Structures are given as structure tokens and as C-alpha cells.
Amino acid sequence: MPQDPFDWIDAQHERLQAAGLVRTLRPRSAGADLVDLAGNDYLGLTRHAEVVEGAAEAARRWGAGATGSRLVTGSTALHATLERELADFCGFEAALVFSSGYAANLAAVTALSGPVGSGTLLVSDEGNHASLIDGCRLARADKAVVPHADPEAVRKTLAAHGGRALAVTDSVFSVDGDAAPLAALAGVCREHGAALLVDDAHGLGVLGRGGRGALHAAGLAGAGDVVATVTLSKSLGSQGGALLGPARVISHLVSTARTFIFDTGLAPAAAGAALASLAVLRREPGRAERVRAVATGLYERLTAAGLTAVRPDAAVVSVRAPSPEAAVRWAADCRERGLAVGCFRPPSVPDGVSRLRLTARADLSDEQLAGAAATIVATAPGV
């Protein structure tokens, strides 16, 4: 009898189950009556009336899909407007929109690592998001992984290399919510003629004046040696990603980035929603300050109750759990009490420590904030 080519999956599943690492899908209903501290709708714009109408109007005018890759039929006037607005809002010369932030990061790392044999070194923070890590793996360049948020380690690595290099980092790290020392990293890169690529997925809409992002806050927006990627699916409540940087960098990616050339363009509805969100954020810049205040409030309430949490630099609050199994039970107990929280376990966490990952929202009331913190404390393992 022929061998089952997938019999290894059963053994792998048993190992994952024994370690408490099996993942399951939990579809949510449209009218879910939960306080949401698990999603990434930082500014509370996903269901904002103007944002929903922006998506609907774009779909009515341009259709349900982009119909093709950006270089064939997938670029509309709406995409071009979104790129101009993103670049202007964040303070960069130009922008390029992708179907996801993941695709934007793959494009940025692979296309900016230089031609094969150019000797480019990719210097990547060990805490970087999976999309940056995968971009480094796919790039045909030398790689060096450096300790987390350590400009001196980057300096030593660049000095030892002595050639073309690209440093790669998140602006705000998605697991613990801590911020990278961007100004110091940029200074180190400039000492050695290296470029700096920053994934600002968790900074856009939260940091910088009126939510213009971590690069804007660090005084690096628009610099000729700095490139940023952002997502449209967090603060802007939509879907998709974008790359921001000098116009010549954007032109280079149009001709060389495989996830741009060969992927279907961003759906018009997503572009319309993101544009509407940018308009709301320009009009209501206080949303950025509010989400930071909510994150700080969560942290202070939880640590005052004796839980171990990381002080947030943006909207993410990380609360440690004693084990993967305990984290899963903790999240389930919160859900039973009407609170949705994120549950991060290996391999999603680079340090192997499981935790609840809480995402603050600008539209969370003080009463909801107090109730959420009380629920997390009441259901904590061992409390």
C-alpha cells in the first residue's frame, strides 16, 4: 500500500498539542458584543461611518477588485491619490501601495538589498516582525541578526563589514510594544553609509504629531537614506500596506519588487477606506494622543495589581503568562467575561515567553478601560 505523504502531519500535531501550541480559527460575528483589545483597530476607525462609506463608494465606482497587478490594470486614480496622501501625511517624498503590509516588507528588503553579488549586508534586529525576517531570508544578500534595540551592536556589525549595508527594524515591536531607538540607529547607519529601513506598522496613527508615525517623531521622515513601510490595516482601519521614501527608491521598487510586480493590486474599497481614515485623522489628531493614554492606563492598572507587563511606547501592552497553556486559558476566561484579548505563544514570540497582547483603542471609554483591566486581573493565572 502506498505511503501516506502527509502522515508526518499527525505526529507534528501531537507535538504541537502537547506543547500547547495548536492554533484554531474562531470566526467572529458581525455583531460580536465583546470589548476588543485583541484587534489592531487602534483609532477605532474600522466601523467609522466616513471610513465605511469611503470603502463603499470606491467599490461602487471602481468595482470589487483591482482586476490585475499594479503594472497591468490594478492601478487606479484612487491608488495614486492614496499614495500622494500617505506621502504627504507622513512627510516622505513618495509612496507605493501594496496589497498588504507583509508584501510591502518583503518588497522593501529584497529589492533594497541590491543586485546579487553586490556585497550588501542586511542587519536585522532579533525582535523584528516575521515579514522583515522572511524578507531577509528571501533576499540574496549576507545577513546579520543583532541583539534587540541595540545601536551599539549595529555599529560594531557595520564596522566589521565595511561595505554596503541596510539596517532593518520595526519602529514599535509587535510583541512587547517597545519602541526602537530610531534616532540612534539612524546616526549609526550614517556613520557607515548604510541605509535604514523601518517598519512603522505600529507607529502610524499612534506616534508623531497627529499620528504621523515614529519616523516623523524621530525627525527622520523624508530623509534620503531612510525608507519606511506602513500598514493600512491597523490605525487606518482598512487593508493593505505601503512603502514610503525617496522618489528614486519608489521608482526602483516599481521595476524590481516581485510582490508589487506579480501581485494583484489593492482592492479599491480598501484604498477608499484608507483615504477616508487619513481625512478623519487629519481632522481629529487627538485620536493619536488618546490611544497612547489608554495604553498607559491599562499598563498602570495591571501592574498596580501585581501583573508583569511591559510599559507601552505606543498602543501595545504586553502582559506575561506563566506558560502557553496558561495564556490560552487566560484569554478564554477573558472572552467568557466579554473581553477579547490577544494570546501570543511560540513561535510568534522571539523570546519563547507566552503573554497576553493587549491593543489599546482610542474609542475605549474610561469605564470600558477600568472594566477591561478588572477582567484581566480577575482571570489572571494564580490570582
N, C-alpha and C positions, 0 to 999 in steps of 0.2 A: 504494500500500500504506500502511495507517495507520501513523503513527509509534509506535514503542515508547515508552510513557510512562515506562519505567524505564531507558532506555538510559543515562541520566546516572550510574546506579549503577556501571556498568563503569568509566567514567572516574574516578569517585571512588575505587573500589577500587584502581586502578592508582596513584593519587596516594598513598593510604594505604600501599600496599605499598612504594613507592619510599622513603617516609619511615620505614619500619619500624614502622608503627602499626596493622597489621591485627591484630584480635583473633580468637581462636579459642576454642571451648569445649573443655574437657578433663574429661569426666565422671570422677569418681573412684570406685573400687570400695569396697564396704562394708568390705573388709578391707585397705585400702591400707597397705602396710608402709613408710611414709615418716615421718620425723621432721617434724612440721608446724610450720613457722614462717611460714606463709602465711595461715592462717585466723585468726579473731578469738576463738577459744576460750581467752581469757586465763587463766581459772581452771581449765581442764581439766574443766569440768562437763558438757559435751555428752553424754558417754558415762557419766557417773557413775550408778551403779545407782539411787540415790534419784531422780535427775532423770528418768531414762528411765521409771521406774515412775510418777512423777508424771504424765508425759505419757500413759502407757498407761491409768492409772486414770481420768484425765479423759476420755479418748476412750471408754472403756467406759461411763462414767456419762452423758456429755453428747453422745456421738456424734462423728463425724469432723469435722464442720464447725459453724460458728456458726449456720448456716441463714438468716441475714439481717443487715441492718445493725443497729448497736447500738441504734437507736431503735425497731426493729420486734421482731425475735426474737433478735438477736445478742448481747444482754446476759444473762449467766447469773450465778448467785450466785458462781461461780468468778471471773468478771471483777471483780465487786465486791470480793471478798476480795483479789485481786491488787492492785487499786488502793489498798485500805487498807494493805496490807503495804508496797507501794512507798513510799507517802507517809510511813509511819511510819519505815521504814528510812532513807530519805534526809533526813528532817527537814522535810518540807513539809506544808502543811495538807491538801492533797487531790491526787488524781492521776486521769488519764484515759488508758485504754489504747487503742492503735490497732493496726492490722494490721501496721504496720512503723514503724521509726524515721523513714524518709523521709516517710511520711504524717503522722507527728506533727509534723515540722518544717514541712511545707507548711501544716498547720493552724495551728500557732503563729504563723508570720509573717503569713499572710494574715488570720487572724481578729483578731490583736492590732494590726494596722496602722490600725484604726479605720475608721469609715464613710467612704465616698467623699466627698472634699471636706473632710475634717476637718483636712487640712494636716499629717498625721503624716509625719515623716521617718524612713526606715529607714537606719540607719548600720551598714554591714556590713564586717567585716574581709575584706581581699582574699584571705586564705587559707582562708576558710570552705568547708565541705563543700558539694557540689553541691546537696544538698537545701535548705540555707539559701539558696543563691544562687537556686535555682528558686522558692523561696517569695517572695523579694524581687521576682523578675520577675513573678510572678503577682499579687502584692499591688498594689492600685490606690492606690499612695502614692508620694511622692517618695523617691528613693534616693540614697545617697552611699556610695561604696566608699572605705574609708580604708586606709592602709598597715598591714601586718601587725603585730598585737600592739603597737599604738601608742596608749596612752591620751591622749597629748597631741593627737594628730590627731583623736581622737574629741571631745576638749574643744573644739578650735577649730571643728569642724564643728557641734557642738551650739550653741555660742555664736553662730555666724553664722546659724543657723536661728532660734533664739529661740522655738520653739513646741513642740508635742507631738512626741515622738520615741521610737523604740525602737532600742536598740543590739543588734546581733546578732553572736554569736561562738561558735565552738567553745570548749570548755574545754581539750581537748587536740586539736591539729590532726592530722588523719589521715595526712598525707603525711610530715611530718618528726617527728611525735611530741612537738613542743614545746608547752608549756602557755601559755595566755593569762594575762595579769596581771589576774585577776578582781577582786581587792580594789581595785586602782587603777581599773579600768573602772567598778566599782560606785560608787566615790567620785565619778568624773567625771559619771556619769549623775545622781547625786543632787544635784550642784551645779546641774544644769539641769532637774531634774524629769523626767528621762527614765527609761523602764523598761529593764531589761536581760534579754535572752533568751539563754540559754546552752545549747548542745547538748553534753550531758555523756556522749555515747555512749562515749567512750574513757576517761572518768573513773570511771564507776560500776563498782564491784568492784575498782578499782585504787588510787584516791586516797581520802583521808579516812579517818577512824577505821574500821577493819574493812571498808574498801571502800565507804563511804557516798557517795563521789563528790567531785568537785572543788569543788562549791558548799559542801558540808559542811566540807571542808578550809579553804576561804577564809572561813568564818564567815558565809556568805550564805544557807544553807539556811533556808527558812521566812520570808525577808524579804518584805514586802508589795509590793515593787517589782521582784522578781526571779522569773523563770519559767525552768524547766529542761525540756529534753527528754532522754530516755534511750532506749537500745535494749535489747531483751531478748535480742538475738542475738549479743552479744559475751561479756561476763563471765558473764551468766546462762545462756549456752549454749542458748538457746531461739530464739524468733522473735517479732517484734512490736516495738512502741515504746510510749512513754508520755509524757505531759506532766505536770509537777509544778509546783504553785504555789498561790496563794491560792484558797480555795473559790469566790470570785466569778469568778475567771478561768476556772476549770474549768467552772462553770455557763454562762459566756458561750460557751465553745467547744462545749458540747453543743448549743447552739441555732444556732451560726453557722459552725462549721468544716466545710467541704464534704467533706474527706477523712474526717471522722467520720460525718457525716450520710448520705453516699451510698456508703460502702464497707462491704463485709461485715465483720462483727466478727472479731476474732482467734479462730482455732480453739481450742477448749477444750484440746486437747493441749498447745498452746504455752503457754497460761495455766497449766496444771498443772505443766509443766516449769519455768517461771519461778518459780512459788511454791516448788517443791522446791529450786531453786537458792538462793533467798533464805534458806531454812531452813538449808541447808548453810553458806552464807556467815556467817550469824549464829553458827553453832556453831563454824566454823573461820575466824575473822577473819585468821589468819596467811596465808591464801592471797593476800591483797592485798599484804602485805609481800614474799612470796616472788616474785610476778610482777615486782615492781619490781626485786628483786635480780637476777633472771635477765636482765632488760633491761639493767641496768647492767653485768652480767658480759659480755654479748655486746658491748656498746659498747667496753668496756675491752680485750677480746681483739682486736677487729677494728682498733681504732685503734693498738694496740701493734704490729700487723703492718703498719701503714702505710696502711690504708684510710681514706677520708674518710667519717666518719659524724657524725650529729648526736646529742649527748648526750641520752638519753631522759628526759623528765619523767614518763612513765608506762610503758606497755608496748610502744610502737612504737619501733623502731630503724631509722633511715633511712641507707642506705649508697649513696653516689653512684656512678653509672656514667658512662663517657665518652660514651655515645650510646644511642639507643633500641635499635639492633641489638645493641650490646654487652650491654645489660641483659637482652635476651631470651636471648642465648646463655649468659650467666652463670646465669640462672635455670634454663635447660635443663640445663646442666652439673651444677648442684647436684642437680637432680632425678635425673639418671642415677646420682648417688652416694648416693641415698636421702634427700635433704633437699628439702622443699618450701619455697620462699621466694616472697614476693610480688614482682611486677615492675611498677613504676609508670612509665608513659610519658605524654607529652602525648596527649590533653588532660586526663588525670587529675591532672597536676601543674601547679599555677598558675605556677611559675617556669620551666617548659619544660625542667627538668633531669630526666633519667631516673635511676632508682635502684632498688635492691632495697629492699623494705619488709619488715622482719622483725618478727614479732609474738611477744613472749615469752609463755611459758606457765608457770603456777605448778607444773604437774606435770612439768616438764622436770627431769631429774636432772642433777647436776653433770657426769656422764660424757657425757650427751647434749649438754649445753651446750658442753663442750670439743670434742666431735666436730663439732657444727654449725659452730662458729667455724672450726675447721680446714678444713672443706669449703669454706666461703665464701672463705677466704683462698687455698686451693689452686686454686680455679677463677676467681679474680678476673682480669679482663682485664689483660694486661700483666704478670702476676705469674708 
